[in-house]
Amino acid sequence: MADLLKIQEFRDNVVKLIEAKFELTKLGFQEKLEGIAVQAIYALLLFILSITVIIFLSILIAVGLNIWLKSAWLGYLIIFLIYVGILVTFIFAKDKVQTTIKSKVQEMIDESLNKESL
């Protein structure tokens, strides 16, 4: 009878251990997802703020060029042509840009995983 109680106790301990491992794995996965979500939200906010700064800086430069060139529209045209040049460059260098972005994202993910495993 004592052996039966020990077996039952052992079985209960094994079940509790498996449940604890499952919970630990679930919490680790949840923590990684939270970290990814925080990084994504931060990146989105940083992107929005950067675009806003670029827009206002472009307007400032265009107005400065208008004053310097004594024109009402030439500064805006110059800034417009610069952005069209950047756009055309990105269109023609699509594969290289995508490869660069992919490698940078992969580096960030690897770095994030290496920090968490330490």
C-alpha positions in Angstrom: 0.0 0.0 0.0 2.9 2.4 0.8 4.4 1.7 -2.6 1.1 2.6 -4.3 1.0 5.9 -2.4 4.6 6.7 -3.5 3.8 5.9 -7.1 0.7 8.2 -6.9 2.8 10.9 -5.3 5.5 10.5 -8.0 2.8 10.7 -10.7 1.4 13.8 -9.3 4.9 15.4 -9.1 5.6 14.5 -12.7 2.2 16.0 -13.8 3.0 19.2 -11.8 6.5 19.4 -13.4 5.0 19.1 -16.9 2.4 21.7 -16.1 5.1 24.0 -14.8 7.3 23.5 -17.8 4.4 24.3 -20.1 3.6 27.5 -18.1 7.2 28.5 -18.3 7.3 28.0 -22.0 4.1 29.9 -22.5 5.4 32.8 -20.4 8.6 32.9 -22.3 6.8 33.0 -25.6 4.5 35.7 -24.3 7.4 37.8 -23.2 9.0 37.5 -26.6 5.8 38.6 -28.3 5.5 41.6 -25.9 9.1 42.5 -26.7 8.4 42.4 -30.5 5.2 44.4 -30.1 7.0 47.1 -28.1 9.8 47.3 -30.6 7.3 47.5 -33.5 5.3 50.3 -31.8 8.5 52.2 -31.0 9.7 51.8 -34.6 6.3 53.0 -36.0 6.4 56.1 -33.7 10.0 56.8 -34.6 9.1 56.5 -38.3 6.1 58.9 -38.0 8.1 61.5 -36.2 11.0 61.2 -38.7 8.7 61.7 -41.6 7.2 64.7 -39.9 10.7 66.2 -39.4 11.7 65.5 -43.0 8.5 67.1 -44.3 9.0 70.3 -42.3 12.8 70.4 -43.1 12.0 70.0 -46.8 9.5 72.9 -46.6 12.1 75.0 -44.8 14.8 74.3 -47.3 12.4 75.0 -50.2 11.3 78.3 -48.8 15.0 79.2 -48.1 15.8 78.3 -51.8 12.9 80.5 -52.9 14.2 83.4 -51.0 17.8 82.8 -52.1 16.8 82.4 -55.8 14.2 85.2 -55.6 11.5 82.9 -56.9 8.0 81.9 -55.7 8.3 78.3 -56.8 11.8 77.3 -57.9 12.8 76.1 -54.4 9.8 73.8 -54.3 10.7 72.5 -57.7 14.3 71.7 -56.7 13.2 69.8 -53.6 10.5 68.0 -55.7 13.2 66.9 -58.2 15.5 65.7 -55.4 12.7 63.5 -54.0 11.8 62.2 -57.5 15.5 61.3 -58.0 15.5 59.4 -54.7 12.2 57.6 -55.7 13.6 56.6 -59.1 16.8 55.4 -57.4 14.8 53.2 -55.1 12.7 51.9 -57.9 15.7 50.9 -60.0 17.6 49.5 -57.0 14.6 47.5 -55.7 16.4 44.2 -55.3 19.4 45.7 -53.5 17.2 47.8 -51.2 15.1 44.8 -50.3 18.2 42.6 -49.7 19.7 45.3 -47.4 16.5 45.7 -45.5 16.1 41.9 -45.1 19.7 41.5 -43.8 19.2 44.4 -41.3 15.9 42.9 -40.0 17.6 39.5 -39.7 20.5 41.1 -37.8 18.1 42.8 -35.4 16.1 39.6 -34.8 19.3 37.6 -34.2 20.6 40.2 -31.8 17.3 40.2 -30.0 17.3 36.4 -29.6 20.9 36.4 -28.5 20.2 38.9 -25.8 17.3 36.9 -24.5 19.2 33.7 -24.4 22.0 35.2 -22.2 
